[in-house]
C-alpha cells in the first residue's frame, strides 16, 4: 500500500527541527512527499480594535515573510533544500493549521517535536502535541529526545492491550518497521485489577487470562518477520517506558482509545502519560470504537 503525504509541524526550536528531520527521513524511506508547515500568530487578530480601521494586509505579508525566513534558516543544513523551499506558513493556532493542511493533502500522519511541559502548564494550555493527540483523527508522531531524533527507526516497540485498539496499533507499527527493515517488539502489560473486583483476582490469574486472550485475539495479528512478544506486569505507561528504555527503542506505537472529543480530553490515559515521559519517539494511532 502506497504512503500518503507526511505533514510536519516545524518552528525554530530544536524540537521543531528534529520533527522536520524525522518526517523527511520517514517520507524518503516510504517513498512519499513531505510537507513542512509553520503556524504564525496573526497580527491582525492581536492588534485589532473595533474603533480603528486599519489595513493589515501589508503587515501580515511582512510577518509571514519574516517567519518563513527565520524557520528556513533554522532548517538549513538539516533538511534538504528542496523540501525547505516548499515550507508552508499560515496564520492560525498550530493545531488548527496542521489539521487543515493534513486534511487538504489527505496526509498519512502528522509529525511534531516533543516538548516537556510542567503539569500546570499542560492543564492551562497544553502543548500542540497533546492537543493533536486528543482531538485529531490521524496518526500523530511525536519525535522524542535528541538521541532518537534522526528519524531512522531501527527498533519499534508497540504496546498492545486486549481491546479493539491492538490491531490498528500493530498494523501501524509493522508499516513503519517495514520501511526501515527495523526490529519489532510487541509488549502487553498486565495491570493490577481494580480493588473493587469481586471476587478479587490474583496477579497470576490476571496474567494467565491475559495470555489466553492474547493468543486468541491479539498475537495472530502480529505477522511481521521476527517480531518478538512480551508480557510484563505493572502500570502500563511506566512499564512501556521502562521496556522502551531497556531495549533502547527508537519508536513506541500505541493506540488511542479516545472515541470522541470528550474522552480524548480527559487526562490520565496511557497516551497522555507516555507523552509526558517521552522515552522515545511516540506514534499515537487514533482508534474508533467498533460498530456493534
Secondary structure, DSSP 4 states (H G I P E B T S, - for coil): -PPPPEEEE--SSHHHHHHHHHHHHHHHHHT--EEEEEEE--HHHHH--TT-----HHHHHHHHHHHHHHHHHHHTTTS-HHHHHT-EEEES-HHHHHHHHHHHHT-SEEEEE-----HHHHHHT--HHHHHHHH-SSEEEEE-SGGGTTS---EEEEEE-SSTHHHHHHHHHHHHHHHHT-EEEEEEEEPPPPTT-SS---HHHHHHHHHHHIIIIIGGG--STT-EEEEEES-HHHHHHHHHHHHT-SEEEEEE---SHHHHHSS--HHHHHHHH--SEEEEEE-PPPP-
